[in-house]
């Protein structure tokens, strides 16, 4: 279902970072687990088409996103990827309605809820955002921001959902609630989900297969029940390179 062979070498002054990720997963929900600087976000950016590897291959559900040997590199739009960024990536000058409809043709400029495209309205109703449609991101809660970002990611009917530390900005109580909501959403969706996290609790609840990344490489993989206790200890990596 998910095949990744991603190689990319990066330089930052006198330092260098080599990403060399190889994954063959049949699980519908996988987690890339590791500390800041391990290469998790670079991997997801490569899947989304926001970073071009030096070589390798990326295939999801039978679709080839990238293949260096065959000269294939699909644009982010062609990949139909739903990408929930760590900071949610909502446009501050757009209302919730405009943010959710942003990726839909002729949908994002009209702020009125009744004029929203059906694809946007479906997820607005699902995430109970009707009451904040005309609010701006600065005017809504952390949980509402996350739901709005998820609604925007899902409105484009993606073939794969990428979740980059989706709960890290939330306080402990809201984090637990939203983790349960994400798990319920995953159960409803018939698409692969790739989660990146440094929190073992997120990986345990939101993944069927966990891949541990350290210094740009997969160092181990587990079923959720087999995640070892020592994985709860942060791994020190090349934070100076600002790679997550």
PAKETOR-651970 format. One line per 3 residues: for each residue z, x negated, y of C-alpha. Coordinates in nm, 3 decimals. Layout:
N
Z X Y ~ ...
***
This chain:
244
0.000 0.000 0.000 ~ 0.086 -0.286 0.243 ~ -0.070 -0.632 0.208
0.012 -0.898 0.465 ~ -0.107 -1.258 0.469 ~ -0.045 -1.371 0.828
-0.061 -1.729 0.951 ~ -0.011 -1.826 1.315 ~ 0.107 -2.154 1.470
0.265 -2.140 1.815 ~ 0.373 -2.413 2.055 ~ 0.641 -2.398 2.326
0.673 -2.733 2.496 ~ 0.778 -2.989 2.238 ~ 0.872 -2.718 1.989
0.649 -2.541 1.743 ~ 0.685 -2.225 1.537 ~ 0.477 -2.145 1.231
0.447 -1.787 1.110 ~ 0.349 -1.766 0.744 ~ 0.417 -1.415 0.613
0.301 -1.295 0.273 ~ 0.393 -0.947 0.150 ~ 0.247 -0.721 -0.118
0.445 -0.398 -0.111 ~ 0.391 -0.069 -0.292 ~ 0.693 0.088 -0.122
0.620 0.344 0.151 ~ 0.910 0.223 0.367 ~ 0.967 -0.151 0.409
1.202 -0.345 0.634 ~ 1.157 -0.692 0.779 ~ 1.517 -0.811 0.804
1.639 -1.117 0.988 ~ 1.797 -1.258 1.302 ~ 1.638 -1.293 1.643
1.374 -1.565 1.641 ~ 1.279 -1.521 1.275 ~ 0.927 -1.390 1.345
0.975 -1.016 1.287 ~ 0.818 -0.891 1.610 ~ 0.527 -1.135 1.582
0.454 -0.990 1.238 ~ 0.456 -0.633 1.367 ~ 0.241 -0.729 1.667
-0.014 -0.875 1.426 ~ -0.018 -0.548 1.229 ~ -0.062 -0.349 1.551
-0.349 -0.568 1.667 ~ -0.158 -0.707 1.966 ~ -0.157 -1.062 1.826
-0.447 -1.220 1.638 ~ -0.342 -1.449 1.351 ~ -0.505 -1.786 1.299
-0.603 -1.678 0.948 ~ -0.518 -1.433 0.672 ~ -0.554 -1.065 0.592
-0.380 -0.739 0.690 ~ -0.438 -0.424 0.484 ~ -0.248 -0.093 0.504
-0.315 0.200 0.268 ~ -0.654 0.059 0.171 ~ -0.774 -0.003 0.529
-0.843 -0.362 0.632 ~ -0.710 -0.424 0.983 ~ -0.785 -0.796 0.982
-0.957 -1.041 0.751 ~ -1.037 -1.387 0.881 ~ -1.276 -1.466 0.596
-1.482 -1.148 0.651 ~ -1.467 -1.156 1.031 ~ -1.279 -0.824 1.054
-1.047 -0.755 1.347 ~ -0.995 -0.388 1.430 ~ -0.878 -0.301 1.780
-0.530 -0.142 1.819 ~ -0.698 0.196 1.877 ~ -0.906 0.166 1.560
-0.596 0.088 1.355 ~ -0.426 0.423 1.438 ~ -0.084 0.264 1.459
0.225 0.437 1.593 ~ 0.440 0.165 1.751 ~ 0.798 0.231 1.864
0.904 -0.072 2.066 ~ 1.259 -0.196 2.098 ~ 1.289 -0.079 2.461
1.082 0.234 2.380 ~ 0.809 0.136 2.629 ~ 0.815 0.464 2.825
0.628 0.454 3.155 ~ 0.891 0.503 3.427 ~ 0.649 0.673 3.668
0.541 0.936 3.414 ~ 0.733 1.242 3.303 ~ 0.838 1.294 2.942
0.540 1.528 2.895 ~ 0.298 1.272 3.037 ~ 0.448 0.992 2.829
0.421 1.188 2.504 ~ 0.058 1.285 2.572 ~ -0.041 0.943 2.704
-0.245 0.839 2.400 ~ -0.433 1.168 2.382 ~ -0.761 1.216 2.564
-0.733 1.447 2.865 ~ -0.367 1.505 2.790 ~ -0.146 1.269 2.987
-0.219 1.361 3.350 ~ -0.101 1.722 3.329 ~ 0.280 1.741 3.350
0.306 2.108 3.257 ~ 0.445 2.170 2.912 ~ 0.227 2.475 2.853
-0.086 2.264 2.911 ~ 0.006 1.994 2.661 ~ -0.232 1.923 2.373
-0.120 2.073 2.044 ~ -0.060 1.730 1.890 ~ 0.188 1.647 2.166
0.353 1.989 2.168 ~ 0.416 1.971 1.793 ~ 0.638 1.665 1.826
0.799 1.774 2.153 ~ 0.920 2.086 1.975 ~ 1.017 1.890 1.665
1.235 1.654 1.870 ~ 1.369 1.933 2.097 ~ 1.239 1.780 2.420
1.131 2.106 2.587 ~ 1.422 2.093 2.832 ~ 1.328 1.749 2.972
0.948 1.771 2.984 ~ 0.935 1.728 3.361 ~ 1.207 1.462 3.375
1.142 1.090 3.415 ~ 1.275 0.829 3.169 ~ 1.551 0.722 3.411
1.681 1.080 3.413 ~ 1.727 1.129 3.037 ~ 1.970 0.997 2.775
1.915 0.710 2.533 ~ 1.864 0.948 2.242 ~ 1.612 1.153 2.440
1.424 0.835 2.534 ~ 1.400 0.741 2.168 ~ 1.278 1.087 2.071
1.020 1.084 2.351 ~ 0.891 0.745 2.238 ~ 0.873 0.866 1.878
0.690 1.181 1.985 ~ 0.435 0.968 2.172 ~ 0.388 0.739 1.870
0.338 1.033 1.633 ~ 0.120 1.248 1.859 ~ -0.179 1.022 1.791
-0.146 1.100 1.417 ~ -0.100 0.737 1.311 ~ -0.181 0.596 0.970
0.124 0.368 0.985 ~ 0.447 0.377 1.189 ~ 0.597 0.052 1.320
0.963 0.058 1.426 ~ 1.082 -0.246 1.622 ~ 1.465 -0.245 1.633
1.454 0.131 1.707 ~ 1.833 0.173 1.727 ~ 1.948 -0.146 1.898
1.971 0.008 2.247 ~ 2.206 0.287 2.137 ~ 2.586 0.294 2.123
2.756 0.309 1.784 ~ 2.801 0.687 1.765 ~ 2.447 0.773 1.876
2.307 0.493 1.659 ~ 2.448 0.654 1.344 ~ 2.314 0.997 1.442
1.966 0.867 1.526 ~ 1.956 0.661 1.207 ~ 2.004 0.981 1.009
1.733 1.153 1.218 ~ 1.490 0.868 1.152 ~ 1.559 0.883 0.779
1.489 1.258 0.782 ~ 1.166 1.197 0.977 ~ 1.053 0.935 0.725
1.108 1.186 0.445 ~ 0.875 1.432 0.626 ~ 0.598 1.184 0.705
0.339 1.090 0.447 ~ 0.261 0.753 0.608 ~ 0.389 0.398 0.555
0.675 0.285 0.780 ~ 0.748 -0.077 0.867 ~ 1.090 -0.135 1.021
1.210 -0.458 1.177 ~ 1.583 -0.502 1.220 ~ 1.870 -0.748 1.221
2.114 -0.472 1.119 ~ 2.170 -0.438 0.743 ~ 2.282 -0.076 0.782
1.942 0.014 0.930 ~ 1.764 -0.162 0.644 ~ 1.979 0.008 0.381
1.911 0.360 0.512 ~ 1.554 0.330 0.641 ~ 1.378 0.113 0.379
1.287 0.123 0.012 ~ 1.212 -0.251 0.003 ~ 1.364 -0.519 0.224
1.202 -0.853 0.308 ~ 1.425 -1.116 0.462 ~ 1.256 -1.341 0.719
1.384 -1.682 0.822 ~ 1.197 -1.925 1.046 ~ 0.865 -1.745 1.009
0.869 -1.702 0.630 ~ 0.982 -1.450 0.372 ~ 1.278 -1.613 0.200
1.379 -1.323 -0.026 ~ 1.321 -0.956 -0.101 ~ 1.552 -0.682 -0.225
1.588 -0.319 -0.310 ~ 1.834 -0.171 -0.059 ~ 2.118 -0.162 -0.311
2.063 -0.531 -0.380 ~ 2.094 -0.653 -0.021 ~ 2.347 -0.937 -0.058
2.670 -0.938 0.147 ~ 2.582 -1.275 0.303 ~ 2.283 -1.111 0.471
2.529 -0.958 0.715 ~ 2.579 -1.305 0.863 ~ 2.324 -1.378 1.139
2.069 -1.649 1.068 ~ 2.028 -1.908 1.345 ~ 1.660 -1.968 1.424
1.438 -2.087 1.707 ~ 1.571 -1.856 1.980 ~ 1.446 -2.100 2.245
1.091 -1.992 2.164 ~ 1.177 -1.632 2.261 ~ 1.021 -1.500 1.941
1.189 -1.199 1.782
***
